[in-house]
Amino acid sequence: NIIVPREKMGRVMNLCFDRRGIQLEIDNLSEETLQLKYRMPYAEVVVDFFDTLKSITSGMASLDYEHDGFQPENIKVINIKINHDPIDSLTFLVHESKTKLRARQMVD
């Protein structure tokens, strides 16, 4: 559940979409305030979701979440190699939808 000012709704919806969120419901709490309900992977919330949410809403959004169980996902392993040798300390897991983006971020 995210409580957000109406004028910031579009930015928050884009953030949730970028974090693989599935929109469940939008409720009007008042003329200026909406409640957005999303189902989103916990891994996407833990990293920096709250900080980004506060940033794009100028601190006006509120977040409440609860664990909804585990779901199977397509996870890939990214191995960074130097001179054809894999570097274990640079290996990480990432969701399949963000594989290219995260790999490029690591090598740029």
C-alpha positions in Angstrom: 0.0 0.0 0.0 1.3 3.4 -1.0 -0.5 6.6 0.1 0.5 9.4 -2.3 -0.7 12.9 -3.3 -2.7 12.8 -6.5 -0.2 15.0 -8.4 2.6 12.5 -7.7 0.6 9.4 -8.8 2.2 9.0 -12.3 5.7 9.1 -11.0 4.9 6.5 -8.3 3.1 4.2 -10.8 6.2 4.4 -13.0 8.5 3.5 -10.1 6.3 0.5 -9.2 6.2 -0.7 -12.8 10.0 -0.4 -13.0 10.3 -2.5 -9.9 8.1 -5.3 -11.5 5.0 -4.3 -9.5 1.6 -5.5 -10.4 -1.2 -2.9 -9.8 -4.0 -4.3 -7.8 -6.2 -1.3 -6.8 -6.4 2.5 -6.6 -8.5 4.0 -3.9 -9.5 7.7 -3.4 -8.8 8.6 0.2 -9.6 12.3 -0.3 -9.6 14.9 -3.1 -5.8 15.2 -2.8 -4.7 11.7 -1.7 -4.8 8.2 -3.3 -4.0 4.8 -2.0 -2.2 2.6 -4.6 -2.1 -1.2 -4.0 0.7 -3.2 -5.7 2.1 -6.7 -5.5 5.8 -6.4 -5.9 8.8 -8.7 -5.4 10.4 -8.1 -1.9 13.8 -7.9 -3.5 12.7 -4.8 -5.4 11.3 -3.1 -2.2 14.4 -3.9 0.0 17.1 -2.3 -2.1 16.2 1.4 -2.3 12.5 1.6 -3.0 11.5 3.7 0.0 14.3 6.2 -0.6 13.3 6.6 -4.2 9.6 6.8 -3.3 10.3 9.6 -0.8 12.5 11.4 -3.3 10.1 11.4 -6.2 7.2 12.5 -3.9 9.2 15.2 -2.0 8.7 13.1 1.2 4.9 13.1 0.9 4.3 9.4 0.2 3.8 6.7 2.8 4.5 3.0 2.4 3.1 0.0 4.2 3.9 -3.6 3.1 3.5 -7.1 4.2 5.1 -10.4 3.0 2.8 -12.2 0.6 4.6 -15.5 0.1 7.3 -16.7 -2.3 6.8 -16.9 -6.0 9.1 -18.7 -8.6 11.1 -16.3 -10.7 13.5 -16.4 -13.6 16.8 -15.5 -12.0 20.1 -15.4 -13.9 23.7 -15.4 -12.7 26.0 -12.7 -14.0 29.6 -13.6 -14.1 32.2 -10.9 -14.8 35.3 -12.1 -16.4 38.7 -10.5 -16.8 41.0 -12.0 -19.3 38.6 -14.9 -19.7 38.8 -15.7 -15.9 35.6 -15.3 -13.9 35.9 -13.1 -10.8 33.9 -14.6 -8.1 33.6 -11.4 -6.0 31.8 -9.7 -9.0 29.3 -12.5 -9.5 25.7 -11.7 -8.6 22.1 -12.8 -9.2 19.6 -10.7 -11.1 16.0 -11.0 -12.5 16.0 -12.1 -16.1 14.2 -8.8 -17.2 17.2 -6.7 -15.9 20.1 -8.9 -17.0 21.4 -6.7 -19.8 21.0 -3.5 -17.9 22.7 -4.7 -14.7 25.6 -6.3 -16.7 26.2 -3.1 -18.6 26.2 -1.1 -15.4 28.9 -3.3 -13.9 31.3 -3.0 -16.9 30.7 0.7 -17.7 
